[in-house]
Amino acid sequence: MSHTLHPLRRQRLQRSELAVPSSNPTMIEKAAESAADYVFLDLEDAVAPPEKEQARKNCIQALNDIDWAAKGKTVSVRINGLDTHYMYRDVVDVMEQAGDKLHTILVPKVGVPADLYMVEAMVNQIEMARGYRSKVMLEALIETALGMANVEAIAQSATLPGSRLEAMHFGVADFAASMRARTVNIGGLNPDYPGDQWHAAIARMTTACRAYGLRAIDGPFGDFSDPEGYKAGARRAAALGCEGKWAIHPSQVDLANEVFSPTEAEVTKARRIIAELKAAEAAGKGAASLDGKMIDAASERMAKNVLVIAEAIAAE
């Protein structure tokens, strides 16, 4: 193990992340009552340009009127991109009027570390000016070729003093557009590709996240009439180390919670692994056998990962 270690910056339960257009107050109210771990109020792609200002007002009202924490939710706001004239008002208005009610800001189309630095500088100044005691964190949406080319540098920026970055998300739709990839639907598989064409991108982002203590979250699956396709994509992301996935429709929330929750059998086995290794340690051994298979310190680390999630779910 390297002497350089970057532990997880912040543990949050993020199995399901429900995307809600801030232009629709009714959908926001329903999201607050859903089973989603996370809700992000969208000011970007789900909101048409003529509705941007009203959506921002709706977002601020929802942050102030709904007790998201009491409902067991982490609440985030996806601002508009840094290449638009909407972004600065998103940050200023939301932070000044509801910054003490917000948990994270999701920054879209992050291409270089300086993109996050710009948002951090604005958030820092507003928090100081308003005297907020809470600290709003940032999450980066990796959804362009530039962002993926720089994903390690973006993740590494979390180690800089004052960084607010705590998670990265894979935005498959814009990434596909940026790569000019042929695809059949958002997050779906192309039958002309022998396997999962998103594997390399998700694996690279997740590796960068884990190297620098960030949570890794998979993005949307567009066909909400295909629950099995959604679950298959979620399982692939989970196998690579992601700990949650977006839900662009309420019907996908339970699917995400199911896939990213350890089963009772997995929790039981994790506890058995730790117990067997403790017994082996007491006997002066570094490894043990469980159900006919060798287990060692790496097995214990994997088992503890399972138990951390199980305990977080139980706490909710």
LORO-809021 format. One record per residue: residue in three letters; residue number from 1; x, y, z of N, C-alpha, C in turn. Coordinates in pm, whole numbers, always signed. Atoms other than C-alpha are relative to their C-alpha. Layout:
BEGIN
Ala_NUM_X_Y_Z_X_Y_Z_X_Y_Z
...
//
This chain:
BEGIN
Met_1_+85_-120_+0_+0_+0_+0_+88_+124_+0
Ser_2_-76_-125_+6_+134_+342_-93_-13_+78_+130
His_3_+7_-86_-118_+218_+582_+187_-92_+119_-25
Thr_4_+94_-107_+35_+1_+834_-1_-141_-57_-6
Leu_5_+136_+51_-7_-362_+771_+89_-98_+116_+1
His_6_+106_-101_+1_-675_+972_+17_-131_-67_+40
Pro_7_+123_+65_-45_-963_+840_+230_-122_+71_-57
Leu_8_+125_-57_+50_-1322_+899_+128_-27_+133_+69
Arg_9_+17_-134_-54_-1390_+1269_+170_-128_+12_+82
Arg_10_+126_-4_-74_-1750_+1225_+275_-88_-116_-41
Gln_11_+93_+111_+25_-1980_+926_+307_-141_+54_-5
Arg_12_+144_-30_+11_-2332_+988_+181_-66_-118_-68
Leu_13_+77_+103_+67_-2596_+735_+89_-52_+59_-130
Gln_14_+31_-58_+130_-2639_+793_-284_-34_-110_-101
Arg_15_+36_+109_+89_-2785_+473_-428_-84_+49_-117
Ser_16_+92_-53_+102_-3057_+660_-616_+3_+151_+3
Glu_17_-2_-146_+9_-3042_+1017_-739_-108_+43_-100
Leu_18_+115_-36_+83_-3373_+1149_-869_+18_+139_-58
Ala_19_-13_-127_+71_-3346_+1422_-1130_-138_+63_-16
Val_20_+130_-67_+5_-3626_+1679_-1113_+15_+136_-67
Pro_21_-6_-133_+62_-3680_+1975_-1348_-58_+105_+93
Ser_22_+48_-103_-92_-3711_+2288_-1136_-111_+84_-60
Ser_23_+113_-70_+63_-3963_+2421_-1385_-133_-61_+38
Asn_24_+124_+70_-36_-4219_+2178_-1237_-10_-17_+153
Pro_25_+11_+8_-146_-4302_+2247_-868_-69_-126_+50
Thr_26_+71_+122_-42_-4540_+1951_-850_+95_-119_+5
Met_27_-96_+110_+2_-4263_+1711_-948_+100_+13_+114
Ile_28_-92_-21_-113_-4036_+1867_-685_-63_-52_+129
Glu_29_+70_+45_-121_-4297_+1804_-413_-7_-151_+6
Lys_30_+6_+146_+3_-4336_+1443_-524_+137_-61_+26
Ala_31_-136_+51_-20_-3958_+1395_-529_+36_-1_+148
Ala_32_-29_-10_-143_-3940_+1506_-166_-63_-116_+77
Glu_33_+69_+111_-67_-4179_+1223_-74_+42_-135_-54
Ser_34_-41_+125_+63_-4004_+961_-286_+97_-77_+89
Ala_35_-97_+83_-74_-3770_+684_-172_+143_+27_-43
Ala_36_-135_-31_+48_-3470_+848_-341_+90_+45_+114
Asp_37_-97_-48_-99_-3157_+897_-132_+35_+146_-28
Tyr_38_-47_-130_+47_-3065_+1206_-334_-105_+58_-94
Val_39_+82_-68_+99_-3269_+1461_-525_+81_+117_-54
Phe_40_-61_-121_+51_-3117_+1710_-763_-102_+80_-79
Leu_41_+91_-93_+65_-3321_+2010_-868_+74_+57_-120
Asp_42_-73_-31_+122_-3227_+2071_-1228_-33_+138_-53
Leu_43_+15_-130_+65_-3171_+2417_-1371_+57_-4_-141
Glu_44_-71_+7_+128_-2984_+2292_-1677_-83_-66_-111
Asp_45_+54_+58_+123_-3083_+2047_-1952_-150_-24_+2
Ala_46_+143_+30_-6_-3433_+1966_-1825_-87_+125_-2
Val_47_+74_-126_-3_-3533_+2334_-1832_+26_+77_-129
Ala_48_-12_-75_+125_-3602_+2519_-2157_+44_+144_+29
Pro_49_-50_-137_-23_-3434_+2863_-2197_-106_+101_+46
Pro_50_+98_-99_-48_-3759_+3063_-2160_-45_-22_+145
Glu_51_+46_+33_-135_-3823_+2888_-1826_+112_+8_+104
Lys_52_-116_+4_-91_-3476_+2931_-1672_-22_+86_+126
Glu_53_+14_-90_-116_-3557_+3229_-1447_-106_-49_+97
Gln_54_+105_+50_-88_-3882_+3086_-1315_+43_-129_+68
Ala_55_-49_+124_-59_-3718_+2749_-1261_+93_+29_+118
Arg_56_-90_-38_-109_-3452_+2918_-1049_-79_+44_+122
Lys_57_+85_-44_-110_-3722_+3083_-837_-69_-120_+66
Asn_58_+63_+120_-54_-3903_+2749_-799_+98_-80_+85
Cys_59_-104_+74_-70_-3578_+2585_-693_+27_+61_+138
Ile_60_-27_-70_-126_-3510_+2846_-425_-116_-18_+97
Gln_61_+117_+17_-87_-3864_+2821_-291_-6_-142_+56
Ala_62_+4_+139_-45_-3844_+2442_-275_+107_-27_+106
Leu_63_-106_+18_-99_-3514_+2456_-87_-41_+58_+135
Asn_64_+41_-67_-124_-3664_+2693_+169_-125_-59_+63
Asp_65_+130_+46_-52_-4010_+2540_+202_+0_-146_+45
Ile_66_+0_+143_-29_-3924_+2169_+217_+117_-33_+92
Asp_67_-105_+44_-91_-3730_+2018_+506_+58_-131_-56
Trp_68_-55_+116_+72_-3521_+1785_+291_+69_-97_+96
Ala_69_-69_+87_-94_-3311_+1654_+578_-97_-84_+82
Ala_70_+100_+73_-77_-3619_+1558_+778_-64_-112_-81
Lys_71_+56_+102_+89_-3737_+1359_+477_+106_-102_-42
Gly_72_-106_+97_+28_-3407_+1170_+468_+66_+18_-133
Lys_73_-53_-27_+133_-3288_+1339_+151_+125_+88_+6
Thr_74_-103_-96_+34_-2965_+1493_+36_-50_+76_-121
Val_75_+54_-79_+111_-3064_+1780_-192_+113_+76_-67
Ser_76_-102_-62_+82_-2851_+1912_-474_-67_+85_-106
Val_77_+49_-80_+112_-2892_+2171_-749_+99_-12_-115
Arg_78_-86_-3_+119_-2757_+2123_-1100_-13_+137_-65
Ile_79_-3_-133_+61_-2658_+2467_-1221_+22_-13_-151
Asn_80_-31_-2_+142_-2621_+2567_-1584_+151_+4_-21
Gly_81_-141_+11_+32_-2288_+2527_-1757_+74_+133_+7
Leu_82_-82_-120_-9_-2002_+2772_-1720_+7_+75_-133
Asp_83_-3_-65_+131_-2031_+2846_-2092_-132_+72_-31
Thr_84_+128_-68_+21_-2380_+2997_-2045_-6_+125_+88
His_85_+18_-121_-82_-2498_+3331_-1908_-96_-23_+116
Tyr_86_+91_+32_-111_-2734_+3152_-1668_+76_-39_+127
Met_87_-72_+65_-110_-2465_+2998_-1449_+24_+93_+119
Tyr_88_-37_-84_-114_-2357_+3298_-1241_-121_+38_+83
Arg_89_+121_-32_-75_-2715_+3389_-1148_-50_-123_+75
Asp_90_+37_+122_-72_-2783_+3026_-1058_+74_-5_+133
Val_91_-81_+10_-121_-2497_+3027_-808_-34_+113_+97
Val_92_+24_-115_-88_-2559_+3378_-673_-138_-6_+64
Asp_93_+136_-3_-54_-2936_+3356_-635_-27_-118_+93
Val_94_+25_+117_-83_-2950_+3000_-501_+79_+8_+131
Met_95_-82_-6_-122_-2663_+3051_-258_-45_+114_+92
Glu_96_+38_-113_-85_-2774_+3395_-136_-136_-20_+66
Gln_97_+137_+11_-50_-3139_+3297_-91_-31_-133_+68
Ala_98_+29_+131_-60_-3114_+2932_+12_+126_-82_+23
Gly_99_-125_+73_-13_-2748_+2841_+55_+15_-78_+128
Asp_100_-8_+74_-125_-2798_+2727_+412_-93_-120_+3
Lys_101_+91_+115_+9_-3058_+2471_+298_+51_-105_-100
Leu_102_-50_+82_+111_-2850_+2317_+17_+118_-85_+46
His_103_-111_+88_-35_-2613_+2020_+48_+113_+5_-102
Thr_104_-105_-1_+103_-2430_+2013_-286_-49_+73_-124
Ile_105_+26_-55_+133_-2407_+2185_-622_+63_-95_-101
Leu_106_-48_+87_+107_-2375_+1962_-928_+41_+88_-118
Val_107_-54_-85_+106_-2151_+2132_-1185_+7_-81_-129
Pro_108_+4_+79_+124_-2223_+2012_-1541_+121_+26_-90
Lys_109_-99_-13_+108_-1975_+1952_-1822_+134_+55_+50
Val_110_-130_-41_-52_-1667_+1995_-1607_+108_-52_-95
Gly_111_-104_+39_+96_-1371_+1995_-1845_+140_+7_+56
Val_112_-132_-20_-62_-1076_+2118_-1636_-21_+35_+147
Pro_113_+15_-32_-143_-1011_+2165_-1262_-42_+144_+25
Ala_114_+33_-142_-21_-1044_+2543_-1301_-150_+26_-6
Asp_115_+146_-16_+3_-1415_+2499_-1378_-56_-8_+142
Leu_116_+46_+14_-138_-1469_+2381_-1022_+51_+114_+87
Tyr_117_-59_-109_-78_-1237_+2648_-884_-86_+126_-11
Met_118_+84_-119_+20_-1459_+2917_-1034_-125_-6_+88
Val_119_+121_+15_-80_-1772_+2781_-867_+35_+6_+149
Glu_120_-42_-3_-140_-1586_+2725_-539_+24_+142_+49
Ala_121_-30_-137_-39_-1467_+3086_-535_-129_+78_+26
Met_122_+128_-69_-17_-1822_+3215_-579_-71_-47_+126
Val_123_+67_+56_-117_-1963_+2981_-315_+70_+46_+128
Asn_124_-75_-46_-117_-1685_+3073_-70_-40_+142_+39
Gln_125_+28_-140_-28_-1754_+3444_-102_-142_+20_+53
Ile_126_+139_-17_-43_-2130_+3410_-64_-19_-56_+141
Glu_127_+11_+55_-135_-2100_+3184_+241_+59_+95_+105
Met_128_-61_-95_-94_-1867_+3432_+407_-86_+124_+18
Ala_129_+81_-121_-7_-2086_+3729_+320_-129_-22_+78
Arg_130_+127_+31_-66_-2401_+3558_+448_+18_-55_+140
Gly_131_-24_+56_-134_-2238_+3407_+754_-58_-139_+18
Tyr_132_+54_+136_-10_-2359_+3056_+674_+94_-88_+82
Arg_133_-80_+94_-79_-2242_+2789_+917_+18_-131_-75
Ser_134_-12_+122_+78_-2307_+2502_+678_+87_+26_-122
Lys_135_-89_-11_+114_-2076_+2432_+385_-57_-80_-116
Val_136_+53_+67_+118_-2213_+2354_+40_+116_-64_-76
Met_137_-104_+73_+71_-2006_+2088_-137_-31_-5_-149
Leu_138_+16_+6_+145_-1955_+2031_-510_+10_-144_-49
Glu_139_-10_+126_+72_-2006_+1735_-742_+21_+33_-147
Ala_140_-37_-27_+139_-1859_+1722_-1091_-66_-100_-93
Leu_141_+62_+84_+101_-2047_+1590_-1391_+98_-13_-117
Ile_142_-95_+28_+108_-1803_+1428_-1636_-79_-49_-119
Glu_143_+88_+34_+112_-1983_+1430_-1968_+49_+56_-133
Thr_144_-59_-44_+126_-1746_+1559_-2235_+132_-72_-20
Ala_145_-130_+60_+28_-1438_+1426_-2408_+110_+73_+78
Leu_146_-100_-77_-74_-1239_+1708_-2245_+0_-39_+147
Gly_147_+8_+38_-141_-1366_+1618_-1900_+59_-138_+25
Met_148_-54_+134_-19_-1280_+1251_-1947_+151_+0_-21
Ala_149_-145_-9_+22_-935_+1341_-2084_+71_+56_+122
Asn_150_-58_-64_-118_-876_+1542_-1765_-55_-55_+131
Val_151_+74_+46_-117_-1070_+1326_-1521_+91_-24_+121
Glu_152_-91_+21_-114_-767_+1234_-1309_+39_+133_+64
Ala_153_-37_-132_-53_-664_+1599_-1274_-117_+63_+74
Ile_154_+119_-53_-67_-1021_+1697_-1185_-19_-67_+135
Ala_155_+13_+72_-127_-1038_+1426_-919_+110_+41_+97
Gln_156_-112_-35_-86_-694_+1517_-785_-17_+139_+61
Ser_157_+22_-134_-55_-810_+1877_-735_-70_-4_+134
Ala_158_+66_+16_-130_-1010_+1744_-439_+99_+2_+115
Thr_159_-101_+3_-106_-683_+1718_-247_+56_+139_+29
Leu_160_-51_-136_-22_-614_+2093_-275_-70_+63_+120
Pro_161_+63_-66_-116_-678_+2309_+34_-126_+75_-40
Gly_162_+125_-70_+25_-1035_+2433_+44_-90_-62_-103
Ser_163_+84_+64_+102_-1165_+2199_-225_-131_-49_+61
Arg_164_+132_+46_-43_-1535_+2122_-195_-45_-125_-75
Leu_165_+41_+113_+84_-1539_+1835_-445_-12_-127_+84
Glu_166_+17_+124_-74_-1681_+1513_-302_-52_-115_-84
Ala_167_+51_+109_+84_-1823_+1314_-596_+11_+38_-147
Met_168_+6_-21_+144_-1816_+1271_-972_-107_-92_-59
His_169_+107_+73_+68_-2096_+1156_-1202_+37_-18_-146
Phe_170_-21_+23_+143_-2080_+1002_-1549_-127_+37_-76
Gly_171_+114_-45_+79_-2311_+1187_-1789_+5_-60_-138
Val_172_-17_+80_+121_-2355_+934_-2065_-55_+68_-125
Ala_173_+63_-58_+119_-2582_+1137_-2297_+90_+104_-66
Asp_174_-87_-102_+57_-2362_+1442_-2343_+137_-57_-35
Phe_175_-128_+62_+34_-2053_+1221_-2338_-10_-66_-137
Ala_176_+19_+63_+131_-2193_+1022_-2629_-1_+104_-111
Ala_177_+3_-106_+99_-2264_+1345_-2815_+138_+59_-23
Ser_178_-134_-57_+11_-1918_+1482_-2739_+94_-93_-76
Met_179_-84_+99_+66_-1757_+1159_-2862_-50_-34_-141
Arg_180_+66_+34_+127_-1991_+1145_-3165_-22_-151_-10
Ala_181_+22_+144_-6_-2070_+791_-3054_-138_-34_-52
Arg_182_+131_+49_+46_-2348_+599_-3220_-64_-76_+115
Thr_183_+68_+65_-112_-2601_+499_-2958_-149_-8_-31
Val_184_+142_+21_+28_-2958_+374_-2956_-88_+77_+97
Asn_185_+73_-81_-97_-3075_+549_-2638_+94_+39_+112
Ile_186_-86_-51_-106_-2938_+733_-2337_+36_-112_+98
Gly_187_-48_+102_-91_-2727_+486_-2144_-18_-142_-47
Gly_188_+22_+135_+51_-2835_+192_-2355_+120_-53_-77
Leu_189_-111_+63_+70_-2606_-52_-2532_-25_+1_-150
Asn_190_+7_+8_+146_-2531_-45_-2904_+26_-144_-41
Pro_191_-18_+141_+36_-2582_-393_-3048_+117_-23_-95
Asp_192_-115_+14_+89_-2301_-324_-3296_+132_-6_+74
Tyr_193_-123_+2_-81_-2052_-300_-3009_+4_-130_+80
Pro_194_-7_+129_-70_-1928_-630_-2859_+18_+16_+150
Gly_195_-7_-19_-144_-2009_-553_-2498_-61_+132_+40
Asp_196_+50_-126_-53_-2064_-234_-2302_+93_+112_-46
Gln_197_-85_-106_+53_-1935_+71_-2489_+32_+108_+102
Trp_198_-25_-100_-104_-1947_+278_-2166_+96_-51_+107
His_199_-82_+63_-103_-1728_+38_-1969_+128_+79_+27
Ala_200_-131_-65_-19_-1395_+214_-2028_-15_+136_+67
Ala_201_+19_-134_-56_-1531_+561_-1945_-38_-8_+148
Ile_202_+42_+11_-139_-1706_+454_-1625_+114_-52_+87
Ala_203_-112_+56_-76_-1406_+248_-1515_+106_+107_+25
Arg_204_-103_-104_-17_-1169_+540_-1574_-44_+105_+103
Met_205_+48_-98_-96_-1386_+789_-1386_-2_-57_+142
Thr_206_+9_+61_-133_-1443_+548_-1098_+137_-19_+61
Thr_207_-136_+14_-50_-1073_+475_-1068_+53_+133_+52
Ala_208_-43_-133_-43_-1001_+849_-1050_-67_+39_+132
Cys_209_+73_-30_-124_-1270_+886_-783_+62_-72_+119
Arg_210_-48_+79_-113_-1138_+606_-566_+144_+36_+36
Ala_211_-138_-38_-29_-779_+725_-599_+7_+124_+89
Tyr_212_-6_-128_-71_-868_+1065_-452_-116_+22_+97
Gly_213_+97_-8_-109_-1146_+986_-206_-136_+56_-37
Leu_214_+129_-52_+46_-1454_+1073_-413_-100_-113_-22
Arg_215_+105_+96_+35_-1785_+895_-458_-17_-1_-153
Ala_216_+21_+15_+144_-1853_+762_-809_-146_-37_-26
Ile_217_+143_+20_+26_-2209_+784_-945_-24_-13_-150
Asp_218_+36_+19_+141_-2345_+651_-1273_-119_+89_-36
Gly_219_+102_-93_+45_-2573_+873_-1478_-128_-64_-49
Pro_220_+136_+39_+35_-2905_+832_-1658_-12_-119_-94
Phe_221_+43_+100_+97_-3077_+552_-1844_-133_+48_-54
Gly_222_+112_-76_+54_-3325_+710_-2080_-131_-74_-17
Asp_223_+123_+75_+30_-3574_+430_-2149_-64_-46_+131
Phe_224_+59_+37_-128_-3783_+432_-1831_-111_-104_-14
Ser_225_+94_+111_+20_-4015_+173_-1989_+73_-134_+0
Asp_226_-81_+121_+3_-3730_-80_-1971_+71_-19_+134
Pro_227_-62_+16_-132_-3669_-161_-1603_+115_-99_+2
Glu_228_-107_+99_+1_-3456_-465_-1681_+126_+58_-62
Gly_229_-116_-66_+59_-3230_-258_-1905_+65_+94_+98
Tyr_230_-53_-90_-103_-3195_-3_-1626_+79_-79_+104
Lys_231_-67_+77_-104_-3107_-268_-1369_+129_-63_-52
Ala_232_-122_+57_+57_-2857_-430_-1604_+112_+104_-4
Gly_233_-99_-107_+2_-2681_-96_-1651_+49_+34_+140
Ala_234_-38_-29_-139_-2686_-33_-1277_+92_-107_+55
Arg_235_-86_+109_-48_-2537_-375_-1207_+140_+11_-59
Arg_236_-132_-17_+61_-2255_-310_-1454_+77_+112_+69
Ala_237_-65_-113_-69_-2182_+25_-1288_+43_-41_+141
Ala_238_-33_+46_-135_-2192_-135_-943_+121_-93_-2
Ala_239_-112_+93_+12_-1951_-406_-1059_+132_+73_-17
Leu_240_-121_-80_+23_-1704_-133_-1156_+33_+90_+119
Gly_241_-29_-78_-119_-1731_+43_-820_-88_+121_+23
Cys_242_+92_-110_-25_-2006_+301_-862_-91_-35_+117
Glu_243_+85_+28_-116_-2226_+338_-556_-141_+53_-16
Gly_244_+135_-47_+23_-2537_+484_-714_-20_+36_-147
Lys_245_+36_-30_+138_-2719_+582_-1032_-115_+98_-2
Trp_246_+110_-94_+15_-2948_+856_-1153_-131_-73_-28
Ala_247_+135_+41_+38_-3321_+807_-1181_-64_+121_-68
Ile_248_+63_-112_+69_-3479_+1027_-1447_-152_-13_+2
His_249_+143_+23_-17_-3822_+885_-1365_-18_-65_+137
Pro_250_+20_+57_-133_-3967_+798_-1022_+2_-152_+4
Ser_251_+2_+146_+3_-4009_+435_-1131_+139_-61_+8
Gln_252_-135_+53_-2_-3631_+401_-1148_+64_+7_+140
Val_253_-58_-16_-133_-3572_+496_-783_+13_-134_+72
Asp_254_-5_+129_-70_-3663_+158_-635_+97_-96_-67
Leu_255_-93_+87_+72_-3460_-15_-907_+144_+29_+43
Ala_256_-134_-38_-44_-3148_+180_-811_+26_-42_+143
Asn_257_-16_+39_-141_-3204_+124_-440_+22_-150_+14
Glu_258_-15_+145_-5_-3238_-248_-504_+141_-43_-42
Val_259_-129_+45_+53_-2922_-285_-712_+117_+42_+89
Phe_260_-114_-52_-75_-2697_-68_-495_-10_-26_+150
Ser_261_+9_+41_-140_-2812_-215_-163_+53_-142_+12
Pro_262_-46_+137_-19_-2623_-520_-37_-115_-87_+49
Thr_263_+104_+91_-43_-2847_-821_+6_+29_-50_+141
Glu_264_-18_+56_-135_-2901_-987_+344_+109_-106_-1
Ala_265_-102_+104_+10_-2684_-1276_+225_+140_+63_-8
Glu_266_-130_-67_+12_-2402_-1036_+132_+45_+58_+134
Val_267_-33_-57_-132_-2419_-863_+471_+42_-110_+96
Thr_268_-33_+113_-87_-2418_-1195_+653_+139_-54_-31
Lys_269_-131_+52_+38_-2118_-1316_+454_+111_+97_+40
Ala_270_-100_-100_-39_-1932_-989_+517_+32_-11_+148
Arg_271_-22_+14_-144_-1979_-1033_+890_+75_-129_+34
Arg_272_-69_+127_-22_-1866_-1393_+872_+147_+11_-36
Ile_273_-139_-18_+42_-1551_-1291_+684_+80_+70_+109
Ile_274_-71_-75_-104_-1457_-1039_+951_+18_-86_+126
Ala_275_-10_+86_-118_-1531_-1288_+1231_+106_-108_-19
Glu_276_-98_+107_+26_-1324_-1565_+1067_+142_+55_+1
Leu_277_-134_-57_+3_-1029_-1333_+1011_+46_+42_+139
Lys_278_-37_-31_-138_-1039_-1216_+1372_+45_-127_+72
Ala_279_-38_+127_-62_-1028_-1579_+1481_+136_-46_-51
Ala_280_-129_+39_+58_-739_-1645_+1243_+112_+85_+58
Glu_281_-101_-89_-57_-552_-1342_+1376_+35_-43_+143
Ala_282_-23_+44_-138_-596_-1467_+1732_+84_-127_+4
Ala_283_-78_+124_+9_-442_-1795_+1618_+135_+22_-66
Gly_284_-129_-32_+61_-146_-1613_+1462_+5_-23_-148
Lys_285_+5_+22_+144_-261_-1659_+1103_-46_+127_-73
Gly_286_+37_-118_+78_-293_-1395_+833_-112_-25_-97
Ala_287_+108_+35_+93_-548_-1581_+623_-87_-107_+65
Ala_288_+92_+101_-52_-842_-1811_+679_-77_-61_-117
Ser_289_+82_+64_+101_-1088_-2029_+494_-146_+17_+37
Leu_290_+143_-15_-22_-1460_-1963_+453_-74_-62_-118
Asp_291_+78_+70_+104_-1696_-2192_+260_+91_-55_-110
Gly_292_-90_+62_+95_-1400_-2360_+97_+84_+96_-82
Lys_293_-77_-99_+75_-1240_-2035_-22_+91_+76_+96
Met_294_-95_-74_-81_-936_-1847_+103_-45_+145_+16
Ile_295_+28_-141_-27_-995_-1508_+267_+120_+60_+72
Asp_296_-114_-65_-64_-735_-1254_+378_-34_+147_+25
Ala_297_+23_-140_-33_-689_-884_+454_-79_+74_-109
Ala_298_+75_-62_+109_-821_-784_+109_-148_-35_+11
Ser_299_+139_+42_-20_-1136_-987_+180_-66_+82_+109
Glu_300_+54_-80_-109_-1179_-794_+503_-34_+142_-46
Arg_301_+27_-135_+51_-1154_-459_+323_-127_+1_-86
Met_302_+121_+9_+81_-1419_-569_+73_-123_-19_+87
Ala_303_+113_+24_-91_-1641_-694_+354_-40_+128_+72
Lys_304_+30_-124_-69_-1613_-363_+537_-73_+99_-91
Asn_305_+71_-86_+95_-1724_-179_+221_-149_-33_-2
Val_306_+140_+45_-1_-2043_-386_+224_-69_+48_+126
Leu_307_+62_-33_-128_-2107_-317_+591_-20_+151_+15
Val_308_+18_-145_-7_-2056_+59_+557_-131_+41_-67
Ile_309_+125_-32_+70_-2337_+76_+301_-120_-53_+77
Ala_310_+112_+58_-75_-2559_-158_+503_-33_+83_+124
Glu_311_+23_-82_-120_-2513_+55_+814_-60_+134_-36
Ala_312_+57_-128_+45_-2588_+375_+621_-148_-16_-34
Ile_313_+140_+27_+34_-2909_+221_+488_-82_-19_+127
Ala_314_+71_+23_-125_-3008_+107_+837_-23_+131_+75
Ala_315_+12_-130_-68_-2945_+457_+971_-112_+83_-61
Glu_316_+106_-73_+67_-3183_+601_+711_-137_-51_+44
//
